[in-house]
Amino acid sequence: MGFLDAILGRSKPVRPDLDRLFALPSAAVTLQAAAGFEPTGLGSVCFASVEGGTFARIQEEARSLLDGSVEFTQDAYGYTWLLARHPPEDVAGLVNDLHAVNTSLEEAGFGPQLLCSLVGFRDERQRSLALVYLYKRGTFYPFSPKEGGGEKRDNPLELEVRAMLGDDLTIEQDLARWFPVWGAPGL
């Protein structure tokens, strides 16, 4: 970072640290004990769509890497989602798979297309919660859609979860970056 960057308030972008995903299993234990949210066994990786043969190759590599237990979908914004499934009690295995997919995409030169990864949770009241990892920021945030339809968030729950997991995860401090992931596979 140069002198002019410092004067103009520019900062170096945070380098993604995919190893931060490995903090999710301990965060899941904290979340379960403190708030009763159980893992669903579902997790996903979101990335900007890639055209042509490259995308087909990525899909095939992910399927072979994860023994075929993945699904690909595309959302209304044109992003591709890879959904991975594990038994709910195997958060560590799910995180390993998400890490492997992210790493494969990054090593294939698709790091700039990676958006986020998430792991899903539910409580006894059937409220949904995702712990979302922002690839480009190297941080996490909770996302919880309100039950009953529509695109409304349960902001009090998200802030409560942020306070609970502050010791387990690197939480995104800028709340404006806590973007909604409506209809995300794994949620």
N, C-alpha and C positions, 0 to 999 in steps of 0.2 A: 504494500500500500504506500503510495507516494504522498508527498506533502500536499499537493493539490487535492487529492482524495480526502485527506483529513480536513482540510479547510471547507470543502464542499459537503462534508458530512457523509461521504460514501464509505462503506465498510466492505471488507472482504466477505464474500458469501461463505456461509457455513458449509464445510465439507460434510457430506452425508456420512454417517457412521452406522452402518447396518448392524453392527454388533450390539447397538442399543436395543434391538429387538429382543435380545436374550434376557432383558430385564422383565419382559412380560409375564413369565410364569410366576415370579415372586409378586408382581403387582396383582396377578389374578388371585393369589392366596390372600393378599391384603384386602382386595375388593370383596372377596367371598366372606371373610371374617368380619369386616367392618360394615358392609352394606347388604350382604346376602345375595350378591350377584354371582351366579354360576356361569362358567364358560359353556358356550353352546357347541363347541367343537368346530365352529366355522370361522374361517379367516379368508381374507382376500387381498390381492395386490391390484392396484389400479395404475394404468399407464396409458399414455397417448397412443392412439391406434397407429399401427405400422402397416403400410400397404404392401401388397404383393407376396412374393415367395418368402420374403424375410419373415413376415408374420406367420405364415404357415409353418415355417421351420421352428419359430419360437414356440408355437403351440405344441408341435410334436415333441420338442425337447422337454417342455414342461410336463407333458403327459408321461414321457418315459422317465423323467427324473422323479416324479411323484407317483409312479406305478398306476397311472391312468386315473387317479382319484381327483381329477380337477374338471372344472367346467369353465368355459369362456363365454362371456356375454358382453354386449356393448350397451352403454347407457345413452340417454337422450342427448348428452353433450358430445358424444363420439368417443368417449373413453372406453378402453377395454378393461374388463374386470376378470381376473382369474380367481375362482373360488376353490378353496381347498377344504377338505373335510377330515376330521379325526374324531375319535371318541372324546366326549366332553372333558374327561379327566386327563387327557393327553395334550395339555397346553404346550408343553415343551416340544413334542413332536410336531404340532401345528406350527409353532414358531420356527422350528428348524426348516420346515418346508417353505414357509414364507421367506425366510432368509435365503434359502437356496435359489428360489425364483428371482428374488431381487438381485442377488449376486450374479446369476446367469445373465440377466438382462443388462446389468451394469457392465459385465465383462464383454458382452457382445456389442458394446458401444451404445446401448439404449438407456444409459443413466439419465440423460436429459429428459427422456420421455416418462420416467417414473414419477408418479404423483404421490401415492400414499399406500400404506398397508393397514389393515385393521383386523382386530380379533373381536368376535361378538360375545355378548353376555346377556343373561336374562335373570330377573329376580322372581320371587314367588308371586308377585302381582303381574307378571308377564310384561314388565317394562323392558324395553330393549336398550342396550348400551353397547357402544363400540369404543375401544381404545384405538385411536387412529395415530399412526406414525407418519409424519410429514417427511418424505424423503429429502427434499431440498433444504429443510430446516434442521433435520436431525432431532426433532422434538415430537412429543405426544400431546394429544388432547382428547378429552372424552366427548362423545357425541351421543345424545339421546333424543330420539324423536318422541313427541308426546303421543300417547295412545289415543285412539279415537279418530284416526285419519287426519288428513290435511298435512300441510308442511309446517308444523310448529314444533319447536324444540322444548325440552324440559330443562331450561336454563338453571333453575335451582339445583337440580340433580347433577348437572355437568359441573357446576361450581363446587358442590359437595365432594364429588369424585376427585376433582383437581386437588382439593385440600387433603383428601385421604391418601393420594398417591404421590404427593410431592417428594417423599423420601425414596420412592421406588423407581420413578421415571423422571426423565428430563421433560418437564411440562412446558409447552409453548406459552410464553408470557403474553404475547400479543393476541388478545381475544379476537381481533379482527381476522386472524388467520385460522380460527376454528371454523372452517367452512363446513356447511352441511353436506352430508353424503347420502341424500335421500335415496332410498331404494337400493342402497349398496348391497351386493351379494355378501352374505355373512352377517348381516345385521338382523 
